[in-house]
Amino acid sequence: MLQPVIKKMGLSLLCFPLLVVGCVGTETSSTANEPTSQTQIEQKTSGVTAKAPDELRDRLQVIAQTAQGRVGIRATVLETGESVALNGEQRFPMQSVYKFPIAMAVLAQVDQGKLQLNQKVRVEASDVVPNSQVIDKKSIQKEFTLAELLQVMIVKSDSTACDILLRLIGGPAIATQYLESLGINNIVIANTEQEIQQQEAKIQYLNYATPDAAVSLLQMLQAGKGLSKSSQALLLQWMKETTTGPQRIRGLLPKDTVVAHKTGTSRTVAGVTAATNDVGLVTLPNGHHLAIAVFVADAKADQATREGVIAKATHAIWDQWSQ
């Protein structure tokens, strides 16, 4: 049932939608719709992106080898431009990481007045995606607000909520077009969760991101590009409340570290796992923000090892730039 889950995640959401709806028209930045490339963002943060020490890159290489697969990493300290990458330009299947850009696309339509956070949506039998974490067959014919759907999609990674939201904005292609309008050209949303689950082995690779592009989108979110201030605040709060993947980006960081993130995971078939991912914003001890994306693809290692790759890579980067 959704109601207990919503209560656990905070009663403050019950009044937030009305407040947000009243101000979305005035808070959007005048530059929100201007395409911004990764290079432009880096130039704005520091003029020139500082390269990571060779020792850090070598350390990430060693960590990545334990996955027995393909690993992509990109991390950038937003305030200084210090950055490190490993296969940052390669494409990786996102799985549920794609719910983060989908949420941005939905909230952008809220900002434009096309959707309302407090509008109610009825769940139909055709909406329900197998193995959904919150909105399942027991939810058929029940109504949820748009804000509730967004919240459980991000916090609990609910697949039914994701597909309902994709339908409301006009389909996966509309989400990709929104990203392209921001200058993000290497994140593609091509299918619904229902479609991916039905033909995962083939379709999941059509819904891809590069680590470089994922970090660029995280930079835009932190900078308030493409969303109003209220929508930005909501999404960041939900990403901080994410319950999935506690052993990934969060795994080896101090317990009080603020992390806003979204994970993605595929099934394991014949001993190979196509996707074990986590992307997010980490607040460093000095108040700076680390945008990080780690994708582990086509890996033969077990889950603990794959998640350990993400945790160890994050910790190595944290050690480098947390001073």
Salt bridges, closest charged atoms under 4 A:
GLU42 OE2 - ARG74 NH2 2.28
ASP54 OD1 - ARG57 NH1 3.53
GLU79 OE2 - HIS289 ND1 2.77
ASP127 OD1 - ARG167 NH2 3.23
GLU143 OE2 - ARG122 NH2 3.33
GLU193 OE2 - LYS99 NZ 3.09
GLU200 OE1 - ARG267 NE 2.74
ASP212 OD1 - ARG74 NH1 3.26
ASP278 OD1 - HIS261 ND1 2.90
GLU307 OE2 - ARG248 NE 2.95
ASP319 OD2 - HIS315 ND1 3.44
